[in-house]
């Protein structure tokens, strides 16, 4: 049915157009509340034996800092709730105040999981059905993790998976440049301007068995 037909039917029935909604859109909300938004999601990783492991990832919208609380083959409610508690303790240690917790409608994010954050004063926002762009920052990070690490690494077991993920987490937070942060990293500000490039060398550091490379300026 064409939009014009729908319009004509509503007009004939005396139904007026929906009123224009005031207030910020979703993108404006994310930008204005970035410092208080915590986004979460699960993604899967395959082991060499064919087993599938579920990884919980968290990203702070304001700083773009990533945390990987843990991974499990069976994300039962007790495990997921404990990860939420551990995460809140880590955030308290980092003096971060969470106002909004954003995640999708995965069944692993149970009411008990949400209650942990709600008890701490945070509001839980579930993304709408089939709208991955509502949690786009988290989705982009998962894509980067796959392209830069998991798609190029053979994972032996769950312990090996967490080892390489911790390595990538540290690389992402302390070295990888971000356009949103003007090419700085979440935990590393940009160095002072270097004017005398003749006395500067570039040092390469291999990480995750050579899958990831870091490049640093050495005077």
Buried (B, 14 or more C-beta within 10 A) or exposed (E): EEEEEEEEEEEEEEEEEEEEEEEEEEEEBBEEBBEBBBBBBBBEBEBEEEEEBBBBBBBBBBBBBBBBBBBBEEBEBEBBBBBBBBBBEEBEEEEBEBEBBBBBEBEBBBEEBBEBBEEBEBEBBBBEEEEEEBBBBBBEBBEBBEEBBBEEBEBEEBEBBBBBBEBBBBBBBEBBEEEEBEEBBBEEEEEEEEEEEEEEEEEEEEBBEEBBEEEEEEE
